[in-house]
Amino acid sequence: MIRRRPFSFTLLTTALAAGLVAAPAAWAQNKGEVKIALIQSKTGPLEAYAKQMIVGFNLGLDYATGGTMTVAGKKLVVIEKDDQGKPDVGKAALAAAYADDKADIAVGPTASPVGLAMLPVAEEYKKILLVEPAVADSITGDKWNKYIFRTGRNSSQDAAANAAAMDQAGNVIAVLANDNAFGRDAVKAAKDFTKKAKIVHEEYLPVGTTDFTAGLQRIIDKLKDQPGKKYLSVVWSGSPTPFPKIADLDLDKRFGIKLATGGNILPAMVAYKSFPGMEGALYYYFGIPKNKANEWLVANHYSKFKSPPDFFTAGGMSAAIAVVEALKKTNGDASAAKLIPAMEGMSFETPKGKMTFRKEDHQAMQEMYHFRIKNDPAFAWGVPELVRVIPASELDIPIRNKR
């Protein structure tokens, strides 16, 4: 009869101490690659935004790694997933990425409602979710947890920048926005930052709206008899946009109502040609920032796609640079335990210039741009000319979480 030796916890403990038996965590850290789940709305109303972001992210990895796609000897593997712009799909996609694909880090999503659904998943799996480009304040506000970082700007940054451009005594404003977390957070932030002008009406319409007639008529009725300078401020994401209908109504000539809005993707800015002189604040336009990363992005995007990089292309590249710089600081360790302290307060150079993750809520602090639209026949879109750079230090963005 074969006699079996009883299991010895002493022997196992000795082996572990000597490094003869590897723990699962050690296996994970030594697998030789870092898996990044890139979750975006590849289909749905925000498809154009997602495609730009994905292009920018992959270009950013190329730029930040010098073409090697490795950091600290570890290969970067990107796993793309489509959340379809639906919160339940995005939540499931992130859980599958962490659990089934063994993703170390996730980046996304496109839409704010999807982002809010994803936040507790990152906390449950104790892994980093780098939010780009979803904008709602609540993502790094009351719904935030410590595993969430964001390179994308938030609603308050948009609002503070636009207030710097148009919050003047005597201005009267009606707001048209998406009826979702993005739109409502944006309007709340706009009201918080508007100190001198007066917001007299809020109009919310669903993403995917095709007929803006009724909503715009309500705005006209509210604004047309107001004293002072009258503005329609549009906070809109997704397709179709209200700008062609606004142009058709000729609001300035008929009612003295001027348009005010932020930046957008180039196809949406074709309608801006109808509004020369329009002012606002934007996140990015390829011709504005003057720095090494943006020069590289513009040159390489033209080379690969025969067109300039767009609004969300820059955001995708910024997110990729943040991931690479963080992994450099941890020597390739993608665990949240190492990444969180490395990323808190981390500054990194992007196509927009320097960004810094604020320690308190992990929001990337960044400059914005006050612009004025020029109708240049050389371009199919209204060209935003720089009025001035609004530095991050000038944007007093509140900390809204409960950390």
Secondary structure as the mmCIF struct_conf table of DSSP 4:
data_model
#
loop_
_struct_conf.conf_type_id
_struct_conf.id
_struct_conf.beg_label_comp_id
_struct_conf.beg_label_asym_id
_struct_conf.beg_label_seq_id
_struct_conf.end_label_comp_id
_struct_conf.end_label_asym_id
_struct_conf.end_label_seq_id
HELX_LH_PP_P HELX_LH_PP_P1 ILE A 2 PHE A 7
HELX_RH_AL_P HELX_RH_AL_P1 PHE A 9 ALA A 18
TURN_TY1_P TURN_TY1_P1 GLY A 19 GLY A 19
BEND BEND1 LEU A 20 VAL A 21
HELX_RH_AL_P HELX_RH_AL_P2 PRO A 24 GLN A 29
TURN_TY1_P TURN_TY1_P2 ASN A 30 ASN A 30
BEND BEND2 LYS A 31 GLY A 32
STRN STRN1 GLU A 33 GLN A 40
BEND BEND3 LYS A 42 GLY A 44
TURN_TY1_P TURN_TY1_P3 PRO A 45 LEU A 46
HELX_RH_AL_P HELX_RH_AL_P3 GLU A 47 ALA A 64
TURN_TY1_P TURN_TY1_P4 THR A 65 GLY A 67
BEND BEND4 THR A 68 THR A 68
STRN STRN2 THR A 70 VAL A 71
TURN_TY1_P TURN_TY1_P5 ALA A 72 GLY A 73
STRN STRN3 LYS A 74 ASP A 82
TURN_TY1_P TURN_TY1_P6 GLN A 84 GLY A 85
HELX_RH_AL_P HELX_RH_AL_P4 PRO A 87 ALA A 99
TURN_TY1_P TURN_TY1_P7 ASP A 100 ASP A 100
BEND BEND5 ASP A 101 ASP A 101
BEND BEND6 ASP A 104 ASP A 104
STRN STRN4 ILE A 105 VAL A 107
BEND BEND7 THR A 110 ALA A 111
HELX_RH_AL_P HELX_RH_AL_P5 SER A 112 TYR A 125
TURN_TY1_P TURN_TY1_P8 LYS A 126 LYS A 126
STRN STRN5 ILE A 128 VAL A 131
BEND BEND8 PRO A 133 PRO A 133
HELX_RH_3T_P HELX_RH_3T_P1 ASP A 137 THR A 140
TURN_TY1_P TURN_TY1_P9 GLY A 141 LYS A 143
TURN_TY1_P TURN_TY1_P10 LYS A 146 TYR A 147
STRN STRN6 ILE A 148 ARG A 150
BEND BEND9 GLY A 152 GLY A 152
HELX_RH_AL_P HELX_RH_AL_P6 SER A 155 MET A 166
TURN_TY1_P TURN_TY1_P11 ALA A 169 GLY A 170
STRN STRN7 ASN A 171 ASN A 178
BEND BEND10 ASP A 179 ASN A 180
HELX_RH_AL_P HELX_RH_AL_P7 ALA A 181 PHE A 193
BEND BEND11 LYS A 195 ALA A 197
STRN STRN8 LYS A 198 LEU A 205
TURN_TY1_P TURN_TY1_P12 VAL A 207 GLY A 208
HELX_RH_AL_P HELX_RH_AL_P8 THR A 213 LEU A 223
TURN_TY1_P TURN_TY1_P13 LYS A 224 ASP A 225
BEND BEND12 PRO A 227 GLY A 228
STRN STRN9 LYS A 229 VAL A 235
BEND BEND13 GLY A 238 PRO A 240
BEND BEND14 PRO A 242 PRO A 242
HELX_RH_AL_P HELX_RH_AL_P9 PHE A 243 LEU A 249
TURN_TY1_P TURN_TY1_P14 ASP A 250 ASP A 250
HELX_RH_AL_P HELX_RH_AL_P10 LEU A 251 PHE A 255
STRN STRN10 ILE A 257 THR A 261
HELX_RH_AL_P HELX_RH_AL_P11 LEU A 266 MET A 269
HELX_RH_3T_P HELX_RH_3T_P2 VAL A 270 SER A 274
BEND BEND15 PHE A 275 PHE A 275
TURN_TY1_P TURN_TY1_P15 PRO A 276 GLY A 277
STRN STRN11 GLU A 279 LEU A 282
BEND BEND16 TYR A 283 TYR A 283
TURN_TY1_P TURN_TY1_P16 PHE A 286 GLY A 287
BEND BEND17 ILE A 288 ILE A 288
BEND BEND18 ASN A 291 ASN A 291
HELX_RH_AL_P HELX_RH_AL_P12 LYS A 292 PHE A 305
BEND BEND19 LYS A 306 SER A 307
HELX_RH_AL_P HELX_RH_AL_P13 PHE A 311 LYS A 329
TURN_TY1_P TURN_TY1_P17 THR A 330 GLY A 332
HELX_RH_AL_P HELX_RH_AL_P14 ALA A 336 MET A 343
TURN_TY1_P TURN_TY1_P18 GLU A 344 GLY A 345
STRN STRN12 SER A 347 THR A 350
TURN_TY1_P TURN_TY1_P19 PRO A 351 LYS A 352
STRN STRN13 GLY A 353 PHE A 357
TURN_TY1_P TURN_TY1_P20 LYS A 359 ASP A 361
STRN STRN14 GLN A 363 GLN A 363
STRN STRN15 ALA A 364 MET A 365
STRN STRN16 MET A 368 LYS A 374
TURN_TY1_P TURN_TY1_P21 PRO A 377 ALA A 378
BEND BEND20 PHE A 379 TRP A 381
STRN STRN17 VAL A 383 ILE A 390
HELX_RH_3T_P HELX_RH_3T_P3 ALA A 392 GLU A 394
BEND BEND21 ASN A 401 ASN A 401
#
